[in-house]
Amino acid sequence: MIRKFLAFFLIMNLTACAELQQVVNQLPQGGGVLSNADIASGLREALDFGIDKQVSKLTLKDGFYKNELVKILLPAELQKVDKALRDIGLGSLADDGLKVLNRAAEDAVKEATPIFVNAVKDITFADAKNILLGSDDAATQYLTGKTQTALYAKFNPVIKNSFGKVGADQIWENLINKYNAIPFTNNVNPDLTDYVTTEALIGVYKMIAVEEGQIRNKIDSRTTTLLKKVFALQD
């Protein structure tokens, strides 16, 4: 996904950078020269195919809960509590507890799109070059560095509000504090809001990395003629 954004920014700077002009001249043109309008359309397509395809799906009901890549579970130290509930026939209660965590994350991710769009607008030529020459998740790493603090600030109050409606934050704090008081156990973060905010961020960046890998490695993920032309050079 993010490589689509980057190709756009590389091309848009061609009037100010001779090096970029050389890059653009190497692009396979197929049926003709790519115009500024074509390039602008490529950006819109990149935004649509990238943010809508991966980030937006996480905002839907079960976007986290039924996605095994990002589903938020209890901390490893407390998963035995989940198992114990299921072992005595209280699986539905355990499921309800997990749904509270994941529903809050799904609500919070709705705040992500504007932050990602702004981060993409700030990509410089030097950033783009480093990302294009980097690893398969170089763009994801770039976005993580640029957006993590802002996303945490956006996600945290949404998740806190979601938990507050059902009293989950207080229940969690009481439970964890009692668990942490048990001798020879590893302390667990009693702040439910912080825990789920952090896990939600991990999930968002994981899905962006999935899309980035698709675009980098699978030509058939470029689903329009314009995108095929713009990203052909990267092959």
C-alpha positions, -999 to +999 in steps of 0.1 A: +000+000+000+025+026+011+048+020-018+019+033-040+020+066-020+058+068-023+058+063-061+035+093-064+057+115-043+088+105-063+071+115-095+055+147-082+089+161-073+103+156-108+101+193-117+124+202-088+149+173-088+170+162-117+175+128-101+138+122-100+134+133-136+158+105-145+137+080-125+105+092-142+121+088-177+127+052-169+091+044-162+075+020-188+049+042-205+029+016-223+003+037-240+018+072-235+034+096-211+019+098-176+004+132-171+001+151-138-036+142-138-027+106-141-003+108-113-028+126-091-053+099-099-027+073-089-024+090-055-062+088-050-062+052-061-033+045-037-053+060-008-084+042-017-068+008-022-045+011+007-063+028+036-097+015+027-085-020+021-066-026+053-070+001+079-107+008+073-116-029+076-104-029+112-131-003+121-159-028+112-176-050+137-153-079+143-125-062+124-102-071+152-122-098+169-124-122+139-090-113+124-066-138+138-036-116+127-047-088+151-072-102+175-065-088+210-062-114+237-055-113+274-018-108+283+001-141+282+003-142+320-035-141+322-045-165+294-048-193+320-077-173+334-093-175+300-086-212+298-100-218+332-133-202+324-136-222+292-127-254+311-157-250+334-181-242+307-180-204+308-166-200+273-193-174+264-182-153+294-146-155+283-157-145+247-176-115+260-145-103+279-124-105+248-151-088+227-150-058+250-113-054+243-116-058+205-147-036+201-129-008+218-100-012+193-124-012+164-139+021+176-105+037+180-091+029+146-117+052+131-094+080+142-064+067+122-071+076+086-065+114+088-032+108+106-020+084+080-029+108+052-010+137+068+020+115+074+020+105+037+019+141+027+050+148+047+072+122+030+103+138+015+123+126-015+150+114+009+124+094+029+110+079-003+144+068-015+153+052+018+120+034+019+121+022-017+156+008-011+147-006+023+132-039+035+097-052+027+082-034+056+103-002+053+073+020+046+054+005+076+084+013+098+084+049+084+047+053+092+051+038+126+078+064+135+057+092+121+023+083+135+026+062+166+026+090+191-004+108+174-023+076+170-018+066+207-031+101+217-062+095+194-069+059+203-064+061+241-094+084+250-117+065+226-108+032+242-111+046+277-145+059+270-156+026+255-144+007+286-160+033+309-194+026+295-193-010+308-170-006+338-144-028+322-115-006+332-123-008+369-129-046+367-096-051+349-077-029+374-091-048+404-084-082+388-048-074+377-039-058+410-050-090+428-031-111+404+000-090+407-001-095+445+003-132+441+039-143+450+062-154+422+040-141+394+051-117+366+034-083+371+009-074+344+000-038+333-032-030+353-041-002+329-066-018+305-068+013+283-030+014+278-028-023+271-056-023+245-043+010+229-009-006+225-023-038+211-046-018+187-015+000+173+003-032+168-026-045+149-029-015+126+008-015+116+006-053+111-022-049+086-003-021+068+027-043+066+006-070+050-006-047+023+029-033+017+042-068+012+014-075-014+023-044-034+060-050-033+059-087-042+027-093-062+021-076-095-015-087-096-021-066-065-018-035-087-053-037-100-055-007-124-036+002-155-023+034-139-010+017-109+007-009-130+025+018-150+035+038-119+049+008-100+065-010-129+099+006-123+100-010-088+101-045-103 
